[in-house]
Amino acid sequence: MKRKYGVLLLLSILSVITFLDRNAISLAGQRITQELGLTEGQFGWILSAFTISYGLFEIPTGLLGDRFGARRILTRVVFWWSLFTVLTGFAGGFASLFLIRFMFGAGEAGAYPNTAIAIRQWFPLLERARAQSVIWMCSRIGGALAPFLVIPIQIRYGWRVSFYVLGIVGVVWVIIWLLSYRDKNEPVPEAIKPEPTGSWNKRMKSKNFWLLMLMYYCYASGVFFFISWLPKYLQNGRGISEDQLAYSASLPFFLAAIGCLIGGSLSDYLVTKIGLNWGRRLVPMVGLILSGSSMLGVAFMADNSIAIILLAFGLAFMDVTAPVSWAVATDLGGKDSGAVTGAMNTAGLLGGTITSIGVGYMVSSLHSYTVPVVVLGILLVTGGLLWLVIDADKKLE
């Protein structure tokens, strides 16, 4: 019993670090674009470098976790991304920064699928959404803490130093992980063999599989607006000063942490009362519809204070979806949960890539953030409605 909560603690700390590292680039965005002479469109490509490579390597790294265990693969994942977090501080222009962030994303790929593998091994089915809710709550705590850690370092020492510090933190986690974690029923190392073609053929023919990925595309499109563009939106779209940015940019992530925790816990409770299908379906469906409605309200709200509150509730309602989605994908995937969660997250990263690039170009051409925020609001409502046809009871195997 105690051991599984120790595992959850390690994975939760990792989730905090993950979003500290992800959010640092957007918090440094204003300084980076000014120092390196980048346009908003070019900065959109810098942001998308992470999501492109993350998406490309997500399924392969999930498959490696299914075969070799979370201990080995998360060690490689975190060390790799920490190295390229440090190297981000050495970038000298668009090309070098794009390449470094691409490699950063390739390294971080598989972090959450391998976390899901560890959760599946150590937690029973009726506790998995709650365990995932803690993981995702901690990711949002990382996003909430990032402005208070990164912005003061950037103001005092420059944006480059913040990436050196964050990279070192990741290496320290790797050392602790290696010393304290062992896979449950750790597989014996063997040559990597391709997964039987039939397994993927069955998944590709499953309507449930495609609906889950489409829903996560809608959800992640909204999330990546907050990860990638929130600081610039607040500064350039809302006129928020850098002194006020830490509080304005952190509030959505603080409320999102609560949303993650409530989402997973409430879903597990509803499963015991109304069954697996509606117990998993109801929470994210309502959450995404309310989130989309909040974002549509933001688009047309002139008052900054109210807009920031709506943004915060938008991300909070949005993030009740995360732990439930990962619990559903883990359950549907069974022994191949690394591959299935990886595929779902790859679909989300496609949404994140299009958001990262698309917002940049829409802002450059329209000189306004209203249209991209409206588009995201509609996508989120669509994602909520998709839960009406996702069947959490139907295995993909």
C-alpha positions in Angstrom: 0.0 0.0 0.0 2.7 2.5 1.0 4.8 1.6 -2.0 2.2 2.6 -4.5 1.8 6.0 -2.9 5.6 6.4 -3.1 5.4 5.7 -6.8 2.6 8.3 -7.1 4.7 10.9 -5.3 7.7 10.3 -7.7 5.4 10.6 -10.7 3.7 13.6 -9.4 7.0 15.5 -8.9 7.9 14.5 -12.4 4.6 16.0 -13.6 5.4 19.3 -11.9 8.8 19.4 -13.6 7.3 18.5 -17.0 5.1 21.6 -17.0 7.8 23.9 -15.5 9.9 23.0 -18.5 7.1 23.2 -21.1 5.8 26.6 -19.9 9.2 28.2 -19.6 9.5 28.9 -23.3 6.2 30.8 -23.5 7.0 32.8 -20.4 10.3 33.8 -22.0 8.6 34.4 -25.4 8.6 38.2 -25.3 12.3 38.3 -24.4 13.2 35.6 -26.9 11.4 37.2 -29.8 13.0 40.6 -29.0 16.5 39.3 -28.5 16.5 36.9 -31.5 14.5 39.2 -33.8 11.7 36.6 -34.3 8.2 37.3 -35.7 5.0 36.0 -34.1 4.8 33.5 -36.9 8.3 32.3 -36.3 7.7 32.0 -32.6 4.7 29.9 -33.4 7.0 27.5 -35.3 9.3 27.4 -32.3 6.4 26.4 -30.1 5.3 23.8 -32.6 8.8 22.2 -32.8 8.1 20.6 -29.4 4.6 19.3 -30.3 5.7 18.0 -33.7 8.5 15.9 -32.4 6.6 14.9 -29.2 3.8 13.6 -31.4 6.1 11.7 -33.8 7.9 9.9 -30.9 4.9 9.5 -28.5 3.7 6.1 -29.8 7.1 4.5 -30.2 8.2 5.5 -26.7 4.9 4.2 -25.3 5.6 0.9 -27.0 9.1 0.8 -25.5 7.5 1.3 -22.1 5.1 -1.6 -22.7 8.1 -3.8 -23.5 10.9 -2.6 -21.2 9.0 -1.0 -18.3 8.6 2.6 -17.1 11.8 2.6 -15.0 14.2 2.3 -18.0 12.2 4.5 -20.4 11.4 7.3 -18.0 15.1 7.5 -17.1 16.0 8.0 -20.7 13.1 10.4 -21.3 13.8 12.8 -18.4 17.5 12.8 -18.9 17.2 13.6 -22.6 14.7 16.4 -22.2 16.6 17.9 -19.3 19.7 18.0 -21.5 17.9 19.9 -24.2 16.2 22.2 -21.7 19.8 23.3 -20.7 20.7 23.7 -24.4 17.7 25.9 -25.0 19.7 28.6 -23.1 22.4 28.4 -25.8 20.2 29.1 -28.8 21.5 31.9 -31.1 18.7 32.2 -33.6 15.6 30.7 -35.2 17.2 27.7 -36.7 19.2 26.6 -33.6 16.2 27.2 -31.3 13.8 25.3 -33.5 16.2 22.3 -33.6 16.8 22.3 -29.9 13.1 22.5 -29.1 12.4 19.7 -31.6 14.9 17.5 -29.8 13.5 18.6 -26.5 10.0 17.3 -27.6 11.5 14.1 -28.9 13.0 13.5 -25.5 9.9 14.3 -23.6 7.7 12.1 -25.8 6.4 9.1 -23.9 6.6 10.7 -20.4 2.8 10.4 -19.8 2.3 7.0 -21.5 5.0 5.6 -19.3 3.5 7.3 -16.3 0.2 5.5 -17.3 2.1 2.2 -17.4 3.4 2.7 -13.9 -0.1 3.7 -12.7 -1.7 0.6 -14.3 0.9 -1.7 -12.6 0.5 -0.2 -9.1 -3.2 0.9 -8.9 -6.4 -1.1 -9.4 -9.0 0.0 -12.0 -11.2 1.9 -9.6 -8.3 4.0 -8.3 -6.7 4.8 -11.7 -8.7 8.0 -12.5 -7.9 9.3 -9.0 -4.2 8.5 -9.4 -4.2 10.2 -12.8 -6.0 13.2 -11.3 -3.1 13.7 -8.9 -0.6 13.4 -11.8 -2.5 15.9 -13.9 -3.1 18.2 -10.9 0.6 18.3 -10.3 1.2 19.2 -14.0 -1.0 22.2 -13.5 0.7 23.1 -10.3 3.9 23.1 -12.3 2.3 25.4 -14.8 1.1 27.7 -11.9 4.5 27.8 -10.3 6.4 28.4 -13.5 5.7 32.2 -13.7 6.8 32.7 -10.1 10.0 30.7 -10.7 10.9 31.6 -14.2 10.0 35.3 -14.5 12.1 36.5 -11.5 15.1 34.5 -12.9 14.6 36.1 -16.3 14.2 39.6 -14.9 17.4 39.3 -12.8 19.7 37.0 -14.8 18.1 36.8 -18.3 15.9 34.2 -20.0 18.8 31.8 -20.7 19.6 31.1 -17.1 16.1 29.9 -16.3 16.6 27.0 -18.7 19.9 26.0 -17.1 18.2 25.8 -13.7 15.3 23.8 -14.9 17.5 21.3 -16.7 19.5 20.6 -13.6 16.3 20.0 -11.6 15.4 17.3 -14.1 18.7 15.5 -13.8 18.3 15.4 -10.0 14.9 13.7 -10.5 16.5 11.1 -12.7 19.0 10.2 -10.0 16.2 9.8 -7.3 14.1 7.8 -9.7 16.9 5.3 -10.5 17.7 4.8 -6.8 14.1 4.4 -5.6 11.8 2.9 -8.3 11.5 -0.6 -9.5 8.9 -1.8 -12.1 6.3 -4.2 -10.7 6.8 -7.5 -12.6 9.6 -5.8 -14.5 10.0 -7.4 -18.0 13.2 -9.2 -18.9 15.2 -7.2 -21.5 14.9 -8.6 -25.0 15.3 -7.6 -28.6 12.6 -5.1 -29.6 10.0 -6.9 -31.8 7.4 -5.1 -33.8 3.9 -5.3 -32.4 1.7 -7.8 -34.3 0.1 -6.1 -37.3 -3.3 -7.4 -36.2 -3.3 -5.4 -33.0 -3.0 -2.1 -34.9 -5.5 -3.3 -37.6 -8.1 -3.9 -34.9 -7.5 -0.5 -33.4 -7.6 1.3 -36.7 -11.0 -0.3 -37.4 -12.4 0.7 -33.9 -14.7 3.7 -34.0 -14.1 4.0 -30.3 -10.4 4.5 -30.9 -10.9 7.2 -33.4 -13.5 9.0 -31.3 -11.2 9.0 -28.3 -8.4 10.5 -30.4 -10.6 13.1 -32.0 -11.9 14.2 -28.6 -8.4 14.5 -27.2 -7.4 16.6 -30.3 -10.2 19.1 -29.3 -9.2 19.1 -25.7 -5.4 19.5 -26.3 -6.0 22.3 -28.8 -7.4 24.3 -25.9 -4.7 23.2 -23.4 -1.8 24.2 -25.7 -3.2 27.7 -26.1 -2.6 28.1 -22.4 0.8 26.4 -22.5 2.1 28.1 -25.6 0.3 31.5 -26.0 -1.2 32.6 -22.7 1.7 34.9 -21.6 1.8 36.6 -25.1 -2.0 36.8 -25.1 -2.1 38.5 -21.8 0.8 40.9 -22.6 0.0 41.7 -26.3 -3.7 40.9 -26.5 -4.7 42.2 -23.1 -2.0 44.8 -22.2 -0.9 43.0 -19.0 2.5 44.2 -17.8 5.4 41.8 -17.0 5.1 42.8 -13.3 1.5 41.5 -13.3 2.1 38.6 -15.6 3.1 36.0 -12.9 -0.3 36.3 -11.1 -2.4 36.6 -14.3 -0.7 33.6 -16.0 -0.6 31.4 -12.9 -4.3 31.7 -11.8 -5.6 29.5 -14.7 -3.2 26.7 -13.8 -4.0 26.9 -10.1 -7.7 26.4 -10.8 -6.8 23.8 -13.4 -5.0 21.8 -10.7 -8.3 21.7 -8.7 -10.1 20.7 -11.9 -7.8 17.8 -12.5 -8.2 16.5 -8.9 -12.0 16.9 -8.9 -12.3 15.3 -12.4 -10.6 12.0 -11.6 -12.0 11.6 -8.1 -15.6 12.5 -9.2 -15.4 10.1 -12.2 -14.2 7.2 -10.0 -17.1 7.9 -7.6 -19.6 8.0 -10.4 -18.3 4.7 -11.8 -19.4 3.0 -8.5 -22.8 4.7 -8.7 -23.9 4.6 -12.3 -21.4 2.3 -14.0 -18.2 2.6 -16.0 -19.6 4.0 -19.2 -21.5 7.0 -17.9 -19.2 7.3 -14.8 -16.3 8.1 -17.2 -18.4 10.0 -19.8 -20.3 12.5 -17.8 -17.5 14.5 -16.1 -15.4 15.4 -19.2 -18.5 15.9 -21.3 -19.9 18.6 -19.0 -16.4 20.0 -18.3 -15.5 20.6 -22.0 -18.8 22.2 -22.8 -18.5 24.6 -19.9 -14.8 25.2 -20.9 -15.7 26.1 -24.4 -18.5 28.4 -23.2 -16.0 30.2 -20.9 -13.5 30.7 -23.8 -16.2 32.2 -26.0 -17.0 34.5 -23.2 -13.3 35.5 -23.0 -13.2 36.4 -26.7 -15.8 39.1 -26.3 -15.0 40.3 -22.8 -13.5 43.8 -22.6 -12.8 43.9 -18.9 -9.4 42.3 -18.2 -10.2 41.1 -14.7 -13.3 39.3 -15.7 -11.5 37.9 -18.8 -8.7 36.4 -16.6 -11.3 34.8 -14.3 -13.1 33.3 -17.3 -9.7 32.0 -18.6 -9.0 30.4 -15.3 -12.4 28.7 -15.2 -12.0 27.8 -18.9 -8.8 25.8 -18.1 -10.2 24.4 -14.9 -13.4 23.0 -16.6 -11.2 21.8 -19.5 -8.9 19.9 -17.2 -11.5 17.7 -15.6 -11.1 15.8 -18.9 -7.4 14.9 -18.6 -7.4 12.3 -15.8 -10.6 10.7 -17.1 -9.3 10.5 -20.7 -6.0 8.8 -19.5 -7.9 6.4 -17.3 -10.2 5.5 -20.2 -7.3 5.0 -22.6 -5.4 2.9 -20.0 -8.4 0.7 -19.4 -9.2 0.3 -23.1 -5.6 -0.5 -24.0 -5.0 -3.1 -21.3 -1.6 -4.6 -21.6 -0.9 -2.2 -24.6 -1.9 0.9 -22.6 1.4 2.6 -23.4 0.6 2.4 -27.1 -3.0 3.4 -26.8 -2.3 6.4 -24.5 0.5 7.3 -26.8 -1.8 7.3 -29.8 -4.4 9.4 -27.9 -1.8 11.9 -26.9 -0.3 12.0 -30.4 -3.8 13.2 -31.6 -3.7 15.8 -28.9 -0.3 16.9 -29.9 -1.5 17.4 -33.5 -4.1 19.7 -32.1 -1.3 21.4 -30.0 0.9 21.8 -33.2 -1.9 23.4 -35.2 -2.8 25.7 -32.3 0.8 26.7 -31.8 1.3 27.6 -35.4 -2.2 28.7 -36.2 -2.5 31.3 -33.4 0.8 32.9 -34.5 -0.3 33.3 -38.1 -3.9 34.4 -37.2 -2.5 37.1 -34.8 0.1 38.2 -37.4 -2.5 38.6 -40.2 -5.6 39.7 -38.2 -3.7 41.7 -35.4 -6.2 40.3 -33.0 -6.6 37.3 -30.6 -10.4 37.2 -30.8 -10.7 34.8 -33.8 -8.3 32.1 -32.4 -10.0 32.2 -29.0 -13.4 31.7 -30.6 -12.2 28.8 -32.7 -10.8 27.1 -29.6 -14.1 27.7 -27.8 -16.0 25.9 -30.6 -13.5 23.0 -30.6 -13.8 22.5 -26.9 -17.6 22.3 -27.1 -17.3 19.8 -29.9 -14.9 17.7 -27.8 -17.5 17.6 -25.0 -20.2 16.4 -27.3 -18.0 13.6 -28.6 -18.1 12.0 -25.2 -21.8 11.1 -25.9 -20.5 8.4 -28.4 -17.3 7.3 -26.6 -17.8 3.9 -25.0 -15.6 3.4 -21.9 -16.8 -0.2 -21.6 -15.6 -1.3 -25.1 -12.1 -2.8 -25.1 -9.9 -2.1 -28.1 -8.3 -5.6 -28.0 
